Amino acid sequence: MAKKPGEVSIVRRDRTLRLTVTSDIYERLERLAVVVGIPPATLATMSVGLYVAQQERSLGAAERVIDKMSEQMGGEVMAEVQKQLSLLTKGSQ
């Protein structure tokens, strides 16, 4: 079901993850939570989720680049192998 403009999605958290942070990070998280208007734990959950999504996108992009390079190199290498094989077969006839 599509969200309407301005509608907020509610995601129920069902797993617990305990984090220990420095006092500095905790205070900064609390300040941001007040500004955003949500509890610090919710902000921490959102932050972890955003970080994980960003890392997944980065890894996915890197995998796509590597796959593309492999395809290109594979094609070039295969063309060279075929060329070398044709030279060998011509020489033996």
C-alpha angles and dihedrals in degrees: 000000000000120000118242117233110280093014115134122223115224116211117191114222112220104170130066123223119181117213129187115203136176119268089250094055091045092052092046090049091050092050092050091046090055092049092048092042100235134108116273091243091056091049090049090050091050091047093052091047092050091048093050092048091049092050091048091051091048093049091046091052091049091050091050091051091048091047091050092048090048091051092049095044091043091054092048093046091047091050090051092047090051090049092050092046092050090052090051094048093047090052093052096051 
